[in-house]
Amino acid sequence: MLRSLRKHLGGKDADDEVSDRTANGNSTSPLRQFELLKTLGTGTFGRVRLVRQLSSGRYYALKISKKSAIIRLKQVEHVKNEVSLLSRIDHPGVVNLVSHFHDDTKLYLVMEYVEGGELFSHLRSAVRFSNTQSMIYAAEIVLTFGYLHSMNIAYRDLKPENLLLTREGRIKVADFGFAKVVETRTWTLCGTPEYLAPEIIQSKGHGKSVDWWALGILIFECLAGYPPFYDDNPVQIYQKILSGRFDMPRSFNSDAKDIVKQLLTEDRTKRLGCTRGGAASVQEHRWFAPLDWAAVRNMKHEAPFLPRVSGNGDTSNFETYPESVDGDSEPPLSAAERALFDDLDRM
């Protein structure tokens, strides 16, 4: 299976305070609050770097995006939507935004730093997870989706690469680039091919229902070590998804098979999680019967796996990237281009 890996990292302490003044025209830029450390990931707009706040010694992930690239790819509104959503969200199951600021050429998002790394890396190392480990991770995601959906936010990009493990072994959902407030339906084609719901592929309009489909894909992949629909060719993946045919491994117990089947129901009006009960109906499925949901909600349950973390600022669970590339220094934007980002100051 070939799947592009996009890196999204984070981490925050609820008591932390980071100045969110913009750096425009300010000689005391908020960027000076931080010591820039290792590059944690690179992407279309820039890179994510581990930083240490000089005043507190706390570590964060700083997502640095080049405004010129955002403008060139016509993603200004898309990026502002991400900042707006993250500014509204505060949940233990999410890589929360601590603060944001921008200068003449770049946008900076100060995120929580989650030391345990991507679930994707741990899954590939383990090949597959046990039923219990998969169930606990899925339960944590169900609670996070319940929170997001209560705010009419469809996440739309669930996959192991976008799930980070804390040092305590808890799941945090990262990367809200595709997230959107959806009151009824939206028609945007977005997501990762293996995780796309049929209604996205068919351009029928979609809503929060796509998150429950993606949860079914994730549970299958955690238990099997591979997704139910995969191919090197995205078109072939779409055809397999629309056919609705896939084989359940013999290692799946009957309850696991049933929840995957109910989540991967093509008719979204009958899909688990899409009925009136919403997230609560998913929680009530018998696969989750061994769980104490109150303990999961209060993060008192035993984590199925603890990533190796040597201390604050440990980056051993992340890949290594070049620390500088051509183009990190950007020419200044025109006044009109800078004005496109002015309303970030009000978010």
DANORQUI-V272473 format. One record per backbone hydrogen bond with DSSP energy under -1.0 kcal/mol. NH is the residue of the N-H (numbers start at 1). CO is the residue of the C=O. If there is no record, write none. Layout:
nh->NH co->CO
nh->NH co->CO
This chain:
nh->11 co->112
nh->16 co->13
nh->23 co->102
nh->26 co->23
nh->32 co->29
nh->33 co->30
nh->34 co->31
nh->35 co->52
nh->37 co->50
nh->40 co->48
nh->41 co->48
nh->43 co->46
nh->47 co->64
nh->48 co->41
nh->49 co->62
nh->50 co->38
nh->51 co->60
nh->52 co->35
nh->53 co->58
nh->54 co->33
nh->57 co->53
nh->60 co->51
nh->61 co->111
nh->62 co->49
nh->63 co->109
nh->64 co->47
nh->65 co->107
nh->66 co->45
nh->67 co->105
nh->70 co->66
nh->71 co->67
nh->72 co->68
nh->73 co->69
nh->74 co->71
nh->75 co->70
nh->79 co->75
nh->80 co->76
nh->81 co->77
nh->82 co->78
nh->83 co->79
nh->84 co->80
nh->85 co->81
nh->86 co->82
nh->87 co->83
nh->88 co->85
nh->89 co->85
nh->94 co->91
nh->95 co->173
nh->96 co->94
nh->98 co->110
nh->99 co->110
nh->101 co->108
nh->103 co->106
nh->107 co->65
nh->108 co->101
nh->109 co->63
nh->110 co->99
nh->111 co->61
nh->112 co->96
nh->114 co->10
nh->116 co->165
nh->117 co->114
nh->119 co->163
nh->120 co->160
nh->122 co->118
nh->123 co->119
nh->124 co->120
nh->125 co->121
nh->126 co->122
nh->127 co->123
nh->128 co->126
nh->129 co->222
nh->134 co->130
nh->135 co->131
nh->136 co->132
nh->137 co->133
nh->138 co->134
nh->139 co->135
nh->140 co->136
nh->141 co->137
nh->142 co->138
nh->143 co->139
nh->144 co->140
nh->145 co->141
nh->146 co->142
nh->147 co->143
nh->148 co->144
nh->149 co->145
nh->150 co->146
nh->151 co->148
nh->152 co->149
nh->153 co->148
nh->154 co->180
nh->162 co->159
nh->163 co->160
nh->164 co->172
nh->165 co->117
nh->166 co->170
nh->169 co->166
nh->172 co->164
nh->173 co->93
nh->174 co->162
nh->180 co->154
nh->182 co->152
nh->186 co->206
nh->195 co->192
nh->196 co->193
nh->200 co->197
nh->201 co->197
nh->202 co->198
nh->203 co->200
nh->204 co->199
nh->206 co->186
nh->210 co->207
nh->211 co->208
nh->213 co->209
nh->214 co->210
nh->215 co->211
nh->216 co->212
nh->217 co->213
nh->218 co->214
nh->219 co->215
nh->220 co->216
nh->221 co->217
nh->222 co->218
nh->223 co->219
nh->224 co->220
nh->225 co->221
nh->237 co->233
nh->238 co->234
nh->239 co->235
nh->240 co->236
nh->241 co->237
nh->242 co->238
nh->243 co->239
nh->244 co->240
nh->252 co->249
nh->257 co->253
nh->258 co->254
nh->259 co->255
nh->260 co->256
nh->261 co->257
nh->262 co->258
nh->263 co->259
nh->264 co->260
nh->270 co->267
nh->272 co->262
nh->274 co->271
nh->278 co->275
nh->280 co->277
nh->283 co->279
nh->284 co->280
nh->285 co->282
nh->288 co->285
nh->289 co->286
nh->291 co->288
nh->296 co->292
nh->297 co->293
nh->298 co->294
nh->299 co->296
nh->300 co->295
nh->314 co->311
nh->318 co->315
nh->328 co->325
nh->338 co->334
nh->339 co->335
nh->341 co->338
nh->342 co->339
nh->344 co->341
nh->345 co->342
nh->346 co->343
nh->347 co->344
